[in-house]
């Protein structure tokens, strides 16, 4: 019971920052939603204060907007040394859940949803509030057909001093407008860009810019055009217009409203053509490796051989919960962005990314997606003064690589810099493979393999909760599954968890097998890294040593210099 009146029920949803509960208001006898801020449990006191201030700001931002399409904030209370927001309860799924369940939303229905979101955004902008995190998960679809916009947690209120600290980028990065990724000041057009990305996800069933790592996702947002929508019908031109890289080239809110009305009624929105480039796109650009120049010849990234560098899609959501957290475990679900994408390594991207990462990524530890990529630069060996993945204790700064960098690469091993941005050492002869959106290193087509997965926006409060969820699924899918151990730990001074288990494989590489997985959050609320090794049970001790060497050598994605 919170504040003597709000009785918590079941959990409606969870993310990297917190969870939302269904609750009953014992005074007014109504159902409400209560947002619990859990991220503060895992951060330093200074970061906790920032998070709490953001929660208060979310309530103030929503309170300034009077509109039936904006979720009403009823109350903000303090409990257990952190704030809780009491909000209007919406009986229905989010757009993210609806799209995930059905695979895609019909274009005319998506246009209707877009109109409601646009109306809420216009009311917010009129009140001097930018939402700054428009995405499918923040669009709620009530059973009665009502559409509501929620979570103004990182909203910018005109006249307020900023709470976001210098060097911090907040928001779900595949829905951030390019000008925000570049470090520029957002405006109403930034929310409209996010609306375009949201509608794309609704009709296509996948985010247009989600890649395998936060860095490559930001690259796509800034420099790449999305694959042409194939299921959007008349809504396609509206989406393309909203996703123009230059804010000045996007339609206004009034123009967008008319175009969405046309699309909802099944008409081609002719006004959208004024905002759509006239060049002809080759078929290949639908899959991310055309250059968009109008030429019929597909173009790869700059380079002497013209080869296309393909990066794997992000790992799929866990089927039981709708989680978007990636998994490095056996039998993963296919990734939502499984079509091959081009890594355009031109000088323009490199210049932009250096500026962006330096200005907006490094140093942020408390944002909704405040990401640290340099955690391994000073101490690449692993945890400092905490529990290592192997369960042993290390004195601060005394891991082998911290005292002797040359010992980082044992004899018979070599360091690889993976195209996805991370780096680690692997035994010589182990080759890189892509396996349903996962990145493997193996000498024998997967009988022994290291697998790496990265999720920039995990849905669980802690990696341990993700592991429990995965175990619930895999224990019924892996014959003879047995847990060896599962425990919370600290990896690179971050919340982590270690899971070790065995099973009897009946398909590829049949026989008794052993697996071990280290998950951890690279920053507050994400990204989540899963570092996994599996091998036959026979000879496991030697395989376990390889796992420990790999962990000590691990370096998360770093900004390009």
Helices and strands as residue ranges (DSSP letters): E 6-14, E 18-25, E 30-37, G 39-42, H 45-63, E 73-79, E 82-88, H 95-102, H 107-126, E 129-130, G 136-138, E 139-141, E 147-149, E 156-157, G 173-175, H 178-181, H 188-204, H 214-223, H 235-242, G 247-249, H 253-264, G 270-275, G 283-287, E 310-311, E 341-342, H 347-356, I 357-361, H 400-403, G 405-408, E 413-417, E 423-427, E 431-435, E 438-442, E 449-455, H 463-477, E 482-491, E 494-505, E 511-521, E 528-536, H 540-553
